[in-house]
Each structure stands twice: as structure tokens, then as C-alpha cells.
Amino acid sequence: MIVREIYEKIIPEIEKNVAEGLSNGSGFSGLAALVCHWQSKCDRIKTSEMPVYYERGPGK
């Protein structure tokens, strides 16, 4: 699921922002916001879908 989203949504947006940033310097702030948005989304997915492993202490 997340891999499909990366290819369909994230990469085209990154390419667009990089192109804008290279041409007029304004796309890089949008790129930073985009990266933060998807990073927080990925963090939420990881914490909600990944199993939680607890370290066992001594003698447990």
C-alpha cells in the first residue's frame, strides 16, 4: 500500500516541487512541507500497523 502511494503520489509531487525550486526558487519550501507531511503519515502507519516488541528485562 505505502509503496504504491510513494510511486503514484509522492514522487510526482517531489519532481514538481524540485522543478519549481530549480526554476524560480519557490518550490523548495513546498518540498520541505511535502516531505514532512509524508514522513508523519509514514510514522503513523508504522506505529499502527507494525507489531510491538517489548524487550525482556533480566530474569523475565
N, C-alpha and C positions, 0 to 999 in steps of 0.2 A: 504494500500500500504506500508506504512513505517513499519508496524508490520511484514509483510511478508519479507521485506528486512532484518529486525532485525534477524528473525529466519533463513533465508536462507544464509545470507552473514555475518552479524556482529558476531553472536555468534560463528560460526565455526572459524572465524579469531581470535577472542578473545581466544578461547580454544587453538588454535595452538600457539599463542604468549605466553600464560601463561605456556603451557607445555615446550616451548623452554626456557623461562625465568627460570623455575624451574630446568631444566636440565643443562643449561650452563650459565645462567645469561644474555644472549644476547637478549632474546625475549621481555624484559620489555620496552626497548626503542621503539621497534616496536609496542608494545601495546599502549604506550602513543601516538604515531603518529596516530595509528588507531582510538583511542578514539577521538582525536582532529579532524580528518577527518570527522567522522560520526557526531560529535557534530555540526560542522559547516554546514554540509549537512542538519541536522535536523533543525537548526536555520533558514536556508534559506527556507526550506519547511514551517515552522511555519509562517514566515513573509509573504510568498507569498500566502499561502492558507487560512490562518485564517482571519476572518473578523476583521476589525479595529474598535475599540470602542473609542470614544472620550469622555472625561469627560466634563460635562457641568459645566460651571462656575456659580457663583451666578447671579441670575436674568436672566438666559438664558433659 
